[in-house]
Amino acid sequence: MTHTSKPGTGKPDGKPDDPKPLPPDDLAPRLYEVFAVLGPLYRRVSRKVELNEPIEGLSIGVRAVLDLLRAQGPLTVPQMGRAQALSRQFVQRMVNEAAAHGLVEAVANPAHQRSSLIRLTDDGRTAIDAVITRESALLKRVGGDLTGADVERCVRVLTRMLEVFEDVDVD
């Protein structure tokens, strides 16, 4: 599905956005449009990360762990699983892989003796910073007429959609 908007409108027909919320019967089909774009986008980004794995040495799962630790600081494996909507077991495997490459390390958790905090090592920070730099250069190619408000709306919509599924158990 190709979706092109006329500049400044955010809508394909060029008409200004209606500031009133959509009724649920109208909103649901529009949100399906988001899923129709989001699925292929996620799969293509995942594939790009996989293709770069031999260069960077980071699988998509390890990359996700490193990125989360970069953004939030030290976390436990269960905290990472909840934050990423991934099973604790999968996150543990990714943490083990990252630790085997010296990218993360376990440290004592003052709040819980049996659940260590995982933090980036200097090598881990260097690795994820290099990935972010490369990906940022790629994202700069998006271009077009997107505004800060467009991005804020996109994040708002995706966050609201995510809230609907927050009760889904990933373990």
C-alpha positions as CSV (number, residue, x, y, z in Angstrom):
1,M,0.0,0.0,0.0
2,T,1.4,3.3,-1.0
3,H,0.4,6.3,1.0
4,T,1.4,9.7,-0.2
5,S,0.2,12.9,1.4
6,K,0.0,16.4,-0.1
7,P,2.4,18.7,1.6
8,G,1.2,20.2,4.9
9,T,-2.0,18.2,5.2
10,G,-1.0,14.8,6.5
11,K,-3.8,13.3,4.3
12,P,-3.7,11.8,0.8
13,D,-6.6,13.9,-0.4
14,G,-5.0,17.2,0.6
15,K,-7.8,18.2,2.9
16,P,-6.9,19.6,6.3
17,D,-7.0,17.3,9.2
18,D,-10.2,17.3,11.2
19,P,-9.3,18.2,14.8
20,K,-12.1,16.1,16.2
21,P,-11.3,12.5,17.3
22,L,-12.5,9.8,15.0
23,P,-15.4,7.6,16.2
24,P,-14.3,4.0,16.9
25,D,-16.0,2.7,13.7
26,D,-13.9,5.1,11.6
27,L,-10.8,4.8,13.7
28,A,-10.3,1.1,13.5
29,P,-9.9,0.9,9.7
30,R,-7.5,3.8,9.8
31,L,-5.4,2.0,12.4
32,Y,-5.3,-1.0,10.1
33,E,-3.5,1.2,7.7
34,V,-0.9,1.8,10.3
35,F,-0.4,-2.0,10.8
36,A,-0.2,-2.4,7.0
37,V,2.8,-0.1,6.9
38,L,4.3,-1.0,10.3
39,G,4.6,-4.8,9.6
40,P,6.6,-4.5,6.3
41,L,8.7,-1.6,7.8
42,Y,9.6,-3.8,10.9
43,R,10.5,-6.8,8.7
44,R,12.7,-4.7,6.4
45,V,14.5,-3.0,9.2
46,S,15.1,-6.4,10.9
47,R,16.4,-7.8,7.7
48,K,18.8,-4.8,7.3
49,V,20.1,-5.4,10.8
50,E,20.6,-9.1,10.0
51,L,22.5,-8.3,6.8
52,N,24.8,-6.0,8.7
53,E,25.4,-8.5,11.5
54,P,28.6,-9.9,9.9
55,I,30.0,-6.3,9.7
56,E,28.9,-5.2,13.2
57,G,28.7,-8.5,14.9
58,L,25.4,-7.7,16.5
59,S,22.3,-9.8,16.0
60,I,19.0,-7.9,16.1
61,G,18.3,-9.3,19.6
62,V,21.7,-8.2,21.0
63,R,21.3,-4.8,19.2
64,A,18.0,-4.4,21.0
65,V,19.5,-5.2,24.4
66,L,22.4,-2.8,23.8
67,D,20.1,0.0,22.6
68,L,17.8,-0.4,25.6
69,L,20.7,-0.3,28.1
70,R,22.1,2.7,26.2
71,A,18.8,4.6,26.6
72,Q,17.8,3.5,30.1
73,G,21.0,2.4,31.9
74,P,21.5,-0.8,33.9
75,L,18.4,-3.1,34.0
76,T,17.6,-6.6,35.1
77,V,16.7,-9.2,32.5
78,P,13.0,-9.2,33.5
79,Q,12.9,-5.4,33.2
80,M,14.3,-5.6,29.7
81,G,11.8,-8.3,28.7
82,R,8.9,-6.1,29.9
83,A,10.3,-3.0,28.2
84,Q,10.7,-4.8,24.9
85,A,7.6,-7.1,25.1
86,L,10.0,-10.1,24.8
87,S,10.2,-13.2,26.9
88,R,12.6,-13.2,29.8
89,Q,14.2,-16.4,28.3
90,F,14.9,-14.7,24.9
91,V,16.3,-11.6,26.6
92,Q,18.5,-13.8,28.8
93,R,19.9,-15.6,25.7
94,M,20.6,-12.2,24.1
95,V,22.3,-10.9,27.3
96,N,24.4,-14.1,27.4
97,E,25.4,-13.6,23.8
98,A,26.3,-10.0,24.4
99,A,28.3,-10.9,27.6
100,A,30.2,-13.6,25.7
101,H,31.4,-10.8,23.4
102,G,32.2,-8.5,26.3
103,L,29.5,-6.0,25.4
104,V,27.6,-6.2,28.7
105,E,28.3,-7.3,32.3
106,A,26.3,-8.3,35.3
107,V,26.7,-6.2,38.4
108,A,25.2,-6.4,41.9
109,N,21.6,-5.2,42.2
110,P,21.1,-3.4,45.5
111,A,17.3,-3.8,45.1
112,H,17.4,-7.6,44.5
113,Q,20.2,-10.0,45.5
114,R,19.2,-12.7,43.0
115,S,18.5,-10.6,39.9
116,S,21.7,-8.8,38.7
117,L,21.7,-5.6,36.9
118,I,23.0,-5.8,33.3
119,R,25.0,-2.8,32.1
120,L,27.0,-1.9,29.0
121,T,30.7,-2.3,29.0
122,D,32.9,0.3,27.3
123,D,33.0,-2.0,24.3
124,G,29.2,-2.4,24.3
125,R,28.8,1.4,24.4
126,T,31.2,1.8,21.5
127,A,29.4,-0.9,19.5
128,I,25.9,0.5,20.0
129,D,27.0,4.0,19.4
130,A,28.5,3.0,16.1
131,V,25.3,1.2,15.1
132,I,23.2,4.3,16.1
133,T,25.5,6.6,14.1
134,R,25.2,4.4,11.0
135,E,21.5,4.0,11.4
136,S,21.0,7.8,11.9
137,A,22.8,8.4,8.6
138,L,20.3,6.1,7.0
139,L,17.3,7.7,8.7
140,K,18.4,11.1,7.4
141,R,17.6,9.9,3.9
142,V,13.9,9.8,4.8
143,G,13.6,13.5,4.0
144,G,10.4,14.7,2.5
145,D,8.1,17.3,4.1
146,L,7.9,15.6,7.5
147,T,7.6,18.0,10.5
148,G,8.3,17.5,14.2
149,A,4.6,17.6,14.7
150,D,4.2,14.7,12.2
151,V,6.7,12.6,14.2
152,E,5.0,13.5,17.5
153,R,1.6,12.4,16.1
154,C,3.1,9.2,14.8
155,V,4.6,8.3,18.2
156,R,1.4,9.3,19.9
157,V,-0.7,7.0,17.7
158,L,1.8,4.1,18.0
159,T,1.9,4.5,21.8
160,R,-1.9,4.5,22.0
161,M,-2.0,1.3,19.9
162,L,0.7,-0.3,22.1
163,E,-1.4,0.5,25.3
164,V,-4.2,-1.6,23.9
165,F,-2.0,-4.6,23.9
166,E,-0.1,-4.0,27.1
167,D,-1.9,-7.0,28.8
168,V,-0.5,-9.5,26.3
169,D,1.8,-11.9,28.1
170,V,5.1,-12.3,26.2
171,D,6.5,-15.0,28.6
